[in-house]
Each structure stands twice: as structure tokens, then as C-alpha cells.
């Protein structure tokens, strides 16, 4: 406990021009619990505090013409340098949320959960000055191939996915069974009542036979992943029994 009292295992700072967007999500559910347990510290940082002039301008027109506005480099550099100075001996990992970044996934979430300090830069408008990319950030991450109005929602997605993986927060058994934990989708879940509007719970789940249940769940994972995300099977760790089951499904389809 003494270790947590000194400092959280992971500090996340979200640099944004809309810090109030984070008030609700950061004060609820898993993130709130992790903060209360002092495993994680999460803070929204107002980028305008690091901008100069009466209007605290953070953007400007692009050189060469074109639509939209671009984030100026000075406020972002000043914000990150200030946060780095506050971090002491730990060097933060600076991440720009951008559609041009590498795709975020569970493997990357596990990697980031091992860090001590993350600074997430929430882009806006048409993007950021290229000197931010080349001279300031360590990584660029995208949450998918679509366009949002800003980096705040992607930053929340990343924060939520990473916080729950911070060592000591959730039980390892819980994490192992989740979708993407082993590059497989999760098996179907059922609860009471055993029948609802003619739809019955699979009898194997009511059998009390834990061996049969475990086998059924594994086979359901394989079937569901094969049907919905076959690309994941190329990276999944499959046992000989898993492969035989998948081959049997292929044989059925060929008939």
C-alpha cells in the first residue's frame, strides 16, 4: 500500500482544448475505481493555458492555403515540456491521437498499461503542425478508419482500455477470458431465466459439467471468431484440438 500512496502506477494526462468533455467519463465506472484505489491518476489539461495572447489562440491558417485550421506548434510543445518537467525522473510517452496513427488494439493497450506516464494529445480541426509529429510525439495512434471531430473520444477509448489492464487492478482470470485477450472473440453469455420468449439457454450450461462447459465455450469462441473476425485466427494461439475443430467446420461447409 505504501507504494501506491507515493505515486500511482500509471499517470495519464489528456491535453485538449475541451477539458470539460472528460468530466463525466473520468468520474464514473472503472476509471473512477482505479483512481480511488490510487493505481491511476488521470487529468485533463487545458491546452489554452499554454497559448499566448489575449485570445489564447491555439490554431492558425495553413501555409500554402487550404481549408480548415491547424494546431500551432508552440502551445503543444509548451504543454508537453511543462508536463515532462512535472513528472520528475520519469519520461512520459507522448501520444498523438490521429487517423494517421497505427491502429489501436488489445495488444497495444497491454503495452501502454506497462508505462508509468502517458501524455495524450487530442487533435482538432484539420490536424497539427507537422513539427509536432516530428519533434514532439513518441507515437501516433488511431482507434479506427473513420473520422471524428477531435481526439477527445479516441483518448477516452484508449484511457478506458489501458486503465483496466494496469497491473493490480482487475483479476488476471477476468482479463484472460475477454474478447481479443488471446486473439479470439468471447463466447456467448447467458443468465436467468433459462427460457425467454421461446429462446432457451444451451443445455450444456445447465449441466453442471465444467469440462463440457469449458469445451463448449472454447468451441464457441473459435466459431464466432471464424465467422466474424477470421483475420484474428491468423494471430491466435491455437492448440491441436482447436485446429481440428476448425478443420471440422471447414469440412462441413465444403459438403
C-alpha positions in Angstrom: 0.0 0.0 0.0 2.8 2.4 0.8 4.0 2.2 -2.9 0.6 3.4 -4.1 0.5 6.2 -1.6 3.7 7.6 -3.0 2.6 7.6 -6.7 0.1 5.8 -8.9 1.3 3.1 -11.2 0.1 5.0 -14.2 -0.4 8.7 -14.8 -2.4 9.8 -17.9 -2.7 13.4 -18.9 -5.0 14.4 -21.7 -4.1 17.6 -23.5 -7.2 19.2 -25.0 -9.0 22.5 -25.7 -12.2 20.9 -24.3 -11.2 19.6 -20.8 -14.8 19.5 -19.6 -15.5 16.7 -22.2 -13.8 14.4 -19.8 -15.6 15.3 -16.6 -18.3 12.6 -16.8 -16.4 9.6 -18.2 -13.4 10.1 -15.8 -15.7 10.3 -12.8 -17.6 7.0 -13.4 -17.2 3.2 -13.5 -13.8 1.6 -14.0 -11.7 4.7 -14.3 -13.2 6.2 -11.1 -12.4 2.9 -9.2 -8.8 2.8 -10.4 -8.3 6.4 -9.4 -9.9 5.8 -6.0 -7.6 2.8 -5.5 -4.7 5.2 -6.3 -3.5 2.9 -9.1 -4.1 5.5 -11.7 -4.1 9.3 -11.9 -6.0 10.8 -14.9 -6.1 14.6 -15.6 -7.4 16.7 -18.4 -5.1 19.6 -19.3 -6.4 22.7 -21.0 -4.1 23.4 -23.9 -5.2 27.1 -24.0 -3.3 27.6 -20.7 -0.1 27.3 -22.8 -1.2 29.6 -25.6 -0.1 33.3 -25.7 -2.1 36.4 -26.4 -5.4 37.8 -25.1 -7.4 35.2 -27.0 -5.2 32.2 -26.1 -5.1 31.2 -29.8 -4.0 27.6 -30.4 -4.7 27.3 -34.2 -4.0 29.2 -37.4 -4.4 29.0 -41.1 -2.3 26.5 -43.0 0.7 27.7 -45.1 0.0 27.1 -48.8 -3.7 27.6 -48.4 -6.5 25.1 -47.9 -9.5 24.5 -45.8 -9.6 24.5 -42.0 -7.3 25.4 -39.3 -4.1 23.8 -37.9 -3.0 23.4 -34.3 0.1 25.7 -33.8 3.2 24.0 -32.5 4.1 26.4 -29.7 1.2 25.6 -27.3 1.6 21.8 -27.7 5.4 22.0 -27.2 5.0 24.2 -24.1 2.3 21.9 -22.7 4.3 18.7 -23.1 7.5 20.3 -21.8 5.6 21.6 -18.7 4.2 18.2 -18.1 7.5 16.5 -18.6 9.1 18.8 -16.0 6.4 18.0 -13.5 6.9 14.2 -14.0 10.3 14.3 -12.4 12.7 11.4 -13.4 10.0 9.5 -15.4 10.0 10.3 -19.1 6.4 10.3 -20.3 5.3 8.6 -23.5 3.7 11.3 -25.7 0.9 10.0 -28.0 -0.9 12.0 -30.7 -4.4 10.7 -31.4 -4.8 10.9 -35.1 -6.4 9.0 -38.0 -2.9 8.7 -39.5 -1.6 6.7 -36.5 -1.2 3.0 -36.1 -4.3 1.0 -35.3 -5.2 0.7 -31.6 -5.8 -2.9 -30.4 -5.7 -5.0 -27.3 -2.0 -5.8 -27.7 -1.1 -2.1 -27.8 -3.4 -1.5 -24.8 -1.4 -4.1 -22.8 1.8 -2.4 -23.9 0.7 1.0 -22.8 -0.6 -0.3 -19.4 3.0 -1.1 -18.5 4.0 2.6 -18.9 4.3 4.9 -15.9 3.2 8.1 -17.6 1.2 8.8 -20.8 0.5 12.2 -22.3 -2.3 12.1 -24.9 -2.6 14.9 -27.3 -6.1 15.4 -28.6 -6.0 16.8 -32.1 -8.7 19.0 -33.6 -9.5 20.9 -36.8 -7.5 19.8 -39.9 -4.7 18.4 -37.8 -1.5 19.6 -36.1 1.6 21.3 -37.4 3.9 18.7 -38.8 6.7 19.8 -36.4 4.6 18.4 -33.5 4.8 14.9 -35.2 8.5 15.1 -36.0 9.8 16.9 -32.9 7.5 16.1 -30.0 5.5 12.9 -30.1 6.7 9.4 -29.5 3.8 7.6 -31.1 0.7 8.2 -33.2 -2.4 6.1 -32.6 -5.8 5.8 -34.4 -8.8 4.0 -33.0 -10.2 3.1 -36.4 -10.6 4.0 -40.1 -13.2 6.8 -39.7 -13.1 10.5 -38.9 -14.3 12.1 -35.6 -14.4 15.8 -34.8 -11.4 15.6 -32.4 -9.1 13.4 -30.5 -11.0 13.5 -27.2 -13.2 10.5 -27.8 -10.3 8.4 -29.0 -8.3 9.5 -26.0 -11.1 8.3 -23.7 -11.3 4.9 -25.6 -7.5 4.5 -25.2 -7.7 5.5 -21.5 -10.5 3.1 -20.7 -8.8 0.2 -22.5 -5.5 0.8 -20.8 -6.6 1.6 -17.3 -8.4 -1.8 -16.9 -5.1 -3.5 -17.8 -3.0 -1.7 -15.2 -1.3 -4.4 -13.1 -3.1 -5.0 -9.8 -6.5 -3.5 -10.9 -8.5 -6.4 -12.3 -8.0 -10.1 -11.7 -5.9 -11.8 -14.3 -8.6 -14.5 -14.9 -11.1 -11.9 -15.8 -8.8 -10.4 -18.4 -7.9 -13.7 -19.9 -11.5 -14.6 -20.8 -12.3 -11.3 -22.6 -12.5 -10.8 -26.3 -9.2 -10.2 -28.0 -7.3 -11.4 -24.9 -6.0 -14.4 -26.9 -6.9 -13.0 -30.4 -10.3 -14.7 -30.1 -13.7 -13.2 -29.6 -15.5 -14.0 -26.4 -18.0 -16.9 -26.1 -21.8 -16.2 -25.7 -23.1 -15.4 -22.2 -26.5 -16.4 -20.7 -28.2 -15.8 -17.3 -31.7 -16.3 -15.8 -34.3 -17.1 -16.9 -33.5 -20.4 -18.6 -36.1 -19.7 -21.3 -37.3 -16.4 -22.6 -39.8 -15.9 -25.4 -39.1 -19.3 -26.7 -35.3 -18.8 -26.6 -33.6 -21.4 -24.4 -30.2 -21.4 -22.7 -28.0 -24.1 -24.2 -28.4 -27.2 -22.1 -24.7 -27.7 -21.6 -24.6 -24.5 -19.5 -27.2 -26.0 -17.2 -25.5 -29.4 -16.9 -23.0 -28.6 -14.1 -20.3 -30.4 -16.1 -17.4 -27.9 -16.0 -15.4 -29.8 -18.5 -18.2 -29.9 -21.1 -18.9 -26.2 -20.4 -15.2 -25.2 -20.9 -15.1 -27.2 -24.2 -18.4 -25.6 -25.5 -17.1 -22.1 -24.6 -13.8 -22.7 -26.4 -15.6 -24.0 -29.5 -18.0 -21.1 -29.5 -15.0 -18.7 -29.4 -13.5 -20.5 -32.4 -16.8 -20.5 -34.3 -17.6 -16.9 -33.6 -14.1 -15.6 -34.4 -14.0 -17.7 -37.6 -17.4 -16.2 -38.7 -17.0 -12.6 -37.6 -13.2 -11.9 -37.5 -11.3 -14.6 -39.4 -8.3 -12.3 -39.6 -7.8 -12.8 -35.8 -7.3 -16.6 -36.2 -4.0 -16.0 -38.1 -2.6 -14.5 -34.8 -4.4 -16.7 -32.3 -2.6 -19.3 -30.2 -4.4 -22.5 -31.3 -4.0 -25.9 -29.8 -4.1 -29.1 -32.0 -7.6 -29.6 -30.7 -8.6 -26.1 -31.7 -7.2 -26.6 -35.2 -9.0 -30.0 -35.6 -12.3 -28.3 -34.6 -11.8 -25.5 -37.1 -10.9 -28.1 -39.8 -14.2 -29.9 -39.0 -16.1 -26.7 -39.5 -14.4 -26.2 -42.9 -15.3 -29.8 -43.8 -19.0 -29.2 -43.0 -19.0 -26.1 -45.2 -17.4 -28.0 -48.1 -20.2 -30.6 -48.1 
